[in-house]
């Protein structure tokens, strides 16, 4: 069973979307080739109060996509070398997104958002594109059910700048195999 996730899937609470993306597949089409990978780790960034979120300081040219419609990609360059793939969540004009941190491809885990974007040839050309076949990048539900008790919750990675309260929040979700 291959069911493309509709945009309504992303128009929900960011933490719920981050957890429910675990076990879903990210599909990348390049030419005639499709690469399917299973998502095994995510992080939630939710709203203007989230001091670890790029949107914390308000809408800028870089972050305006986070204030847009759910189901749209937010891709940005980190440290001048790594593209990071996020999917916008929640209602229009509420800045929230889920970072895709790690994937599994044919028994190999690609841990780290920079490694997965390099593997899937994801760059800023996908920023503000809808998660659908027309963009060449989309999500599918293939019937894998992940129970809440199997999801590990931990603090997000690399957000110490957000202060002790926000950097300690358990908004990173992953499967034991990650």
C-alpha positions, 0 to 999 in steps of 0.5 A, a space after each residue: 500500500 502506497 498512499 501519498 500523505 495529503 497536505 491535511 496530514 501536516 495541518 495539525 499539532 507539530 509534535 503529533 506530526 513529528 511523531 507520526 512521520 516516524 515509519 513514513 517514507 520520504 520519496 525522492 524522484 530524480 529523472 526516472 529513478 525513485 529513491 524511497 527512505 523510511 523516516 526514523 528521526 524528527 524534531 519539532 519546532 513550534 511557534 514564535 515562543 520556541 526559542 530554538 525555532 528560526 521563527 522565534 525572532 519573527 518573519 524574515 525572508 529566510 523564515 517566511 516559508 514557516 509562516 506559510 501553508 502546511 505541507 510545504 518544504 522549508 530547506 535552509 543551509 546550515 553552517 554554509 555546507 549542509 541543507 536541512 529538510 523541514 516540512 511546514 506544519 499547523 495552520 497558515 501564518 503559524 510558524 512551525 515545522 518538523 526537521 527530518 533528522 535521520 532516515 533508513 535506506 535498505 538496512 542502512 541508517 543515514 543519521 544526521 540531516 546533512 547526510 540525508 539531504 546529500 544522499 537525496 540530492 535535496 537543496 534550496 531549490 525545494 524550499 517553499 515547494 509542496 510535498 507532492 509528486 510534482 516537486 519530486 519529493 513527497 511523503 508516503 504512508 506504507 502501512 507501518 504503524 509505530 506505537 507511541 511506546 516505541 518512540 524515544 523522546 529526547 532533547 533536540 540536537 544543537 540548540 543550546 543557544 535557545 537556553 536551558 528551558 528550550 534546549 531541554 524540551 523533549 521535542 526530538 523523536 526517534 525509533 530505537 534503530 536510529 
